[in-house]
Amino acid sequence: MSLANGRHYLAIPGPSVIPDPVLQAMHRPAPNIYTGELVELTHGLIPDLKTIAGTSGHVALYITNGHGLWEASLTNMISRGDKVLVCVTGNFGHGWADVAARLGANVEILDFGKQAPVDPARLEAALRADTKHEIKVVLATHVDTATSVRNDIASIREAIDAAGHPAVFGVDSIASLGCDRFVMDAWGVDVMIAASQKGLMTPPGMGFVWFSEKARQEGQGNDLRTPYWDWETRAKPVHLYEYFDGTPPTHHLYGLRQAVTMILEEGLENVWERHETLARAYWAAVETWGQGGDLRFNIADPAYRSHAVSTLSLGAGDGTRLRTWLTEHLGITLGISLGFGDIGSSEAAGYFRIGHMGHINAHMVLGIIGAMETAFTALEIPHGEGGSVAAAKLLASRV
Ligand SMILES: *Cc1c(COP(=O)(O)O)cnc(C)c1O
């Protein structure tokens, strides 16, 4: 029997749940792109996007997904042959490094594995060894969505400063902005990227690059600049079409306006605290289940776990069994594993991910926890009893 009818819950790490007010804001005929509401709305988004990022620097808007942002940021930051040091803590770090290499950068990877955060001491040593300061850019991922590690960005900045290194510091916050605390200027980040479809609760299709004046100055004249990705005009537009180098993403802008308003009305501190509390409900459940079975967090140390996505391992093949059963029988889709063995392999099938980013609340999290418990029971997957009770107690102690 299927109990899946009713609203399906796509609980994957992007695209995330789109709030009804965001959907409704997009439901309209094509707006005037020359004058009027959309022009004012777009200008008005700029200060709010800077507030969400915690910066007084610049922001450039693009019609793109996250992969496009990797290219947008790099083509502004570097020239062909420049040295780029990438701190990798999962598949998404490798992704940014790969784009840099394909653009012709001289890429050095510091790989911290799939279960640990960036070690600032190792980064500092690598930067000290670069006595001629050939490394132009240091890149890191705030939350790697494949491993669900959450890196301590301030400590990475401290390592760069401790080495006395002048490199520009770029951070991928696609999975974390609007979920985990992120304060660009206070943490000394020069360039930061985020896309619309995760914590920003808007459909995929828009991306943002925030950059400091230092990054802007150092990037001028780079030979990888192309007309579309160049951030100069986009960050200082006079006319609406200059924001996007052409027709603006009209309906996305209406949706994003609504989503940004919702974030600012809730308050960033409250948004971060809600994500942390709901993540901790999952942690409490998983810890309890794990006491009687194989379920484990990929990141053992809670201090380095994302509050927006959780990567979990189960027995061989059981991650995929669980996911498939939940979709077919209970109307919930969890995220596939990424970066653990080839897609379709038994190693990959042992992992799965839960997206808990953006427009989520306690009953949605409790619904998934109850659904997982139901699946464990139906599929006879060994697990400790009482996961949902542990989550309920955690939440009760926090509200
Ligand atoms: C989702 C994600 C990306 C890729 O975004 P796409 O829109 O799928 O191209 C890159 N980096 C991180 C950290 C992500 O979470």
The ligand as an ORCA input file, in Angstrom:
! r2SCAN-3c Opt
* xyz 0 1
  C      24.527     22.841     -4.990
  C      25.952     23.245     -4.857
  C      26.760     23.567     -5.957
  C      26.294     23.385     -7.371
  O      25.148     24.066     -7.674
  P      24.353     23.712     -9.038
  O      23.273     24.729     -9.022
  O      23.883     22.307     -8.925
  O      25.292     23.899    -10.181
  C      28.044     23.978     -5.729
  N      28.543     24.080     -4.489
  C      27.818     23.765     -3.394
  C      28.435     23.866     -2.038
  C      26.501     23.329     -3.547
  O      25.776     22.999     -2.470
*
